[in-house]
């Protein structure tokens, strides 16, 4: 006789199911928080990234942000 609550076969780790969280978007540039808790600015034009950097300086100034193209 099996005991389902004792088995992990059907249970998934919550962290494995989480995706990157979109914080905000500036044209084609997306500011996301990764599964690891890091902030990344992904894609966009130079103008989009400039706008994002200005926004971050006002509203997310304590975060360390990686810039990905």
C-alpha positions as CSV (number, residue, x, y, z in Angstrom):
1,X,0.0,0.0,0.0
2,X,1.4,3.4,-0.9
3,X,1.2,6.6,1.1
4,X,0.8,9.5,-1.4
5,X,1.7,12.2,1.1
6,X,5.0,10.4,1.8
7,X,6.0,10.2,-1.9
8,X,7.7,13.1,-3.7
9,X,7.1,11.6,-7.2
10,X,4.1,13.9,-8.0
11,X,5.3,16.9,-6.1
12,X,7.4,19.6,-7.9
13,X,9.8,22.0,-6.3
14,X,8.2,25.4,-6.3
15,X,11.5,27.1,-7.4
16,X,11.6,24.9,-10.5
17,X,8.2,26.2,-11.6
18,X,9.0,29.9,-11.1
19,X,9.8,32.0,-14.2
20,X,11.6,35.3,-14.5
21,X,9.3,38.1,-13.3
22,X,8.8,41.1,-15.6
23,X,9.1,44.2,-13.5
24,X,8.5,46.8,-16.2
25,X,9.1,47.4,-19.9
26,X,10.6,50.3,-21.8
27,X,9.8,49.9,-25.5
28,X,11.8,46.7,-26.4
29,X,13.8,46.7,-23.2
30,X,12.5,44.5,-20.3
31,X,13.5,44.8,-16.7
32,X,13.2,41.3,-15.2
33,X,13.9,39.7,-11.8
34,X,15.4,36.3,-12.4
35,X,14.7,33.1,-10.5
36,X,17.9,33.7,-8.6
37,X,16.6,37.1,-7.4
38,X,18.9,39.2,-9.7
39,X,17.7,42.1,-11.8
40,X,18.5,42.1,-15.6
41,X,17.7,44.7,-18.3
42,X,17.2,42.7,-21.5
43,X,17.1,43.9,-25.1
44,X,15.8,47.2,-26.4
45,X,17.4,50.1,-28.2
46,X,19.9,52.5,-26.8
47,X,17.1,54.9,-26.1
48,X,15.0,52.2,-24.4
49,X,17.9,51.4,-22.1
50,X,18.6,55.0,-21.3
51,X,14.9,55.4,-20.3
52,X,15.2,52.3,-18.2
53,X,18.3,53.5,-16.4
54,X,16.6,56.8,-15.6
55,X,13.6,55.0,-14.2
56,X,15.8,52.7,-12.1
57,X,17.7,55.6,-10.7
58,X,14.5,56.9,-9.3
59,X,12.6,53.8,-8.3
60,X,15.0,50.9,-8.1
61,X,18.2,52.7,-7.0
62,X,19.2,50.1,-4.4
63,X,19.3,47.2,-7.0
64,X,22.3,45.9,-8.9
65,X,21.2,45.5,-12.5
66,X,22.9,43.4,-15.2
67,X,22.6,44.6,-18.7
68,X,22.0,41.9,-21.4
69,X,21.6,42.6,-25.1
